[in-house]
Structure formats: C-alpha cells, structure tokens
C-alpha cells in the first residue's frame, strides 16, 4: 500500500466548522479519506458540510479521539506542523522532506500528518508525540497560515508523492504509537521507582528517551519485546523495594 492508503490527517483541537469542511474538501481533492479529530475544541461541526464540497464522505467517516496519543495509536510515524522556526532540540523539515518521509514510512504502516488548532497550533509537548516537525516557509509579514490553507499545501504534495512508484514493503510492520506510548508509561514508572527520573519534573528526560524510540524505527515485535522487558523490570523493582 502507498501513501494514499496509509495517511491519516489529524486535526488537533480544531474549533472552526469552516476549517473542518475546507480540510475535508482538500482531502477529497487529493484522494485522502482518513481524518481524526483530536481533542476538538467544540463538537458543533454541523456547518462543516457547507464547505466540504464532495468531501462529505470524509466527514461521514471521521473519527474523534480524546487526545493526541489516542489519535496516533495505530500510526507508526507522525509529523507535526508548526509555524515556529525556533524549536528546542528539533530541526524542522521542509514540506518536501516531510512528505518524502511520510511516503517512506508508509511502507511500515499507517502514518499521520498532524495539524494544530487555529489559536495556538501545536505546543512543544504535543509535538513531542511526533517523530518529526514540519514548517512551511512563509513571509515574515504573515508567518502563520490558516489551518485549511496549510492542509492544502501539504496534501497537494502528499498527493503528488503518492503518484510515484510505491516504496518497497518493509519485511515487518513498524511499531504502532499506541505500543510505544504504553512502553513510555511503563518506562516512566520503572525509572521513577529506580530514582533515575526526577519525580518533580520527569517529562524532560522522558521526552528525550521517547524521541530516541521514535527515531529507532522499531518494528511492532521489537516494541512489544521492550514492553515485556519493562513489565518484568517493574516487578523486579517493586519486589526489591518491598524486601526488608
């Protein structure tokens, strides 16, 4: 399967029915159909049909997730959008680089293009759930793009990339983010018990470790093996702590 089959568009904390409808129309323009709303700012989206010309099927099949980790559960790779060019510890990709990477990773499983809400975009914490970050080059006069316009630029490139010959299929499916999130939670508990993490602020080091896991491009089997190992470590740490 290629990018057209594997791409999920995730809209995080969307609040405008007009933007939702416009994104659905753009998805229909370029042959994409899988849309997830992550923690939407409102559920009053009945007006979206007005701008979703011939994109009604996208809206009909749309799913809703309570947060970003849930929206990315089935994905093996995600790239998040931002208008910020200064990102701590992250080097943003160009649209062309990001779309090329989406196509490459789609050979391992579902991939996601994540767009933030209209008011503030994606925070650093939310971008931490994405393996890569994408910035669309814009003028300094107006560096921030409208949500639907940004989606149009990126989905056009995705559609063009999807028309290329398919990437050879990987021998094993990639690790789903749901499994990696479960592994991260298990790691946090073990490392807190082992006093490796600062209990007052464990997120900083944990996010660095999570990024390492994303860059490692683990297979699903490898991720499940790590998860099982940390389950055993957790039991051993708890037993050690209870031994007088």
Residue pairs with C-beta under 8 A, 6 or more apart in sequence:
1 106
1 166
2 103
2 106
2 162
2 166
2 167
3 102
3 103
3 106
3 111
3 158
3 161
3 162
4 31
4 32
4 159
4 162
5 106
6 106
6 109
6 110
6 111
7 32
7 34
7 102
7 106
7 110
7 111
7 112
7 113
7 158
7 162
8 34
8 35
8 36
8 71
8 74
8 75
8 110
8 111
8 112
8 113
9 23
9 27
9 32
9 34
9 35
9 36
9 112
9 113
9 115
9 151
9 155
10 35
10 36
10 37
10 38
10 65
10 68
10 71
10 72
10 78
10 112
10 113
10 114
10 115
11 20
11 23
11 35
11 36
11 37
11 38
11 40
11 115
11 117
11 147
12 38
12 39
12 68
12 71
12 114
12 115
12 116
12 117
12 122
12 126
13 38
13 39
13 40
13 41
13 116
13 117
13 119
14 20
14 37
14 40
14 41
14 117
14 118
14 147
15 40
15 41
15 42
15 117
15 118
15 119
16 118
16 147
17 44
17 45
17 46
17 47
17 48
17 50
18 47
18 48
18 50
18 51
18 148
19 118
19 146
19 147
19 148
20 37
20 45
20 48
20 52
20 59
21 47
21 48
21 49
21 50
21 51
21 52
21 55
21 59
22 51
22 52
22 148
22 151
22 152
23 35
23 115
23 147
23 148
23 151
24 35
24 48
24 51
24 52
24 55
24 56
24 58
24 59
24 62
25 51
25 52
25 53
25 54
25 55
26 55
26 148
26 151
26 152
26 155
27 33
27 35
27 55
27 58
27 151
27 155
28 52
28 54
28 55
28 57
28 58
29 152
29 155
29 156
29 159
30 155
30 156
30 158
30 159
30 162
31 159
31 162
32 58
32 155
32 158
32 159
33 57
33 58
33 61
34 61
35 58
35 59
35 61
35 62
35 63
36 62
36 63
36 64
36 65
36 71
37 62
37 63
37 64
37 65
37 71
38 65
38 66
38 67
38 68
38 70
38 71
38 114
39 65
39 66
39 67
39 68
40 64
41 117
43 64
45 59
48 59
49 56
49 59
52 58
52 59
65 71
65 73
68 114
68 126
68 129
69 129
69 177
69 178
69 181
71 112
71 114
72 78
72 112
72 114
72 129
72 177
72 178
73 176
73 177
73 178
73 181
74 109
74 110
74 176
74 177
74 178
75 109
75 110
75 111
75 112
75 176
75 177
76 105
76 108
76 109
76 110
76 111
76 173
76 174
76 175
76 176
76 177
77 101
77 102
77 105
77 106
77 108
77 109
77 111
77 112
77 131
77 174
77 214
78 111
78 112
78 113
78 114
78 129
78 130
78 131
78 132
78 177
79 93
79 98
79 101
79 102
79 111
79 112
79 113
79 114
79 130
79 131
79 132
79 133
79 134
80 114
80 115
80 116
80 122
80 126
80 127
80 129
80 130
80 132
80 133
80 134
81 113
81 114
81 115
81 116
81 121
81 122
81 133
81 134
81 135
81 136
81 150
81 154
82 92
82 116
82 121
82 122
82 127
82 133
82 134
82 135
83 121
83 135
83 136
83 138
83 143
83 144
83 145
84 121
84 135
85 92
85 135
87 124
87 127
87 133
88 124
89 208
89 211
90 127
90 133
91 133
92 133
92 134
92 135
93 101
93 132
93 133
93 134
93 135
94 134
94 135
94 137
95 134
95 136
95 153
95 154
95 157
96 157
97 134
98 132
98 134
98 154
99 154
99 157
99 158
99 161
100 161
101 132
102 111
102 113
102 158
102 161
103 158
103 161
103 162
103 164
103 167
104 167
105 111
105 174
105 217
106 167
107 166
107 167
107 168
107 169
107 170
108 170
108 173
108 174
108 217
108 219
109 173
109 174
109 176
109 220
110 176
112 130
113 154
113 155
113 158
114 122
114 126
114 129
114 130
115 122
115 147
115 150
115 151
116 122
116 126
116 147
117 147
118 146
118 147
121 144
122 130
125 203
125 207
127 133
128 207
128 210
128 211
129 177
131 211
131 214
131 215
134 154
136 145
136 150
136 153
136 154
138 144
138 145
145 153
172 219
172 220
172 221
173 219
173 220
174 217
174 218
174 219
174 220
175 213
175 217
175 218
175 219
175 220
175 222
175 223
176 220
176 223
179 220
179 223
179 224
179 227
180 210
180 213
180 214
180 218
180 223
182 227
183 213
183 223
183 226
183 227
183 230
184 206
184 209
184 210
184 213
186 227
186 230
186 231
186 234
187 206
187 209
187 230
188 197
188 202
188 206
189 234
190 230
190 233
190 234
190 237
191 197
191 202
191 206
192 199
192 202
193 234
193 237
193 238
193 241
194 237
196 205
197 205
197 206
198 205
213 223
218 226
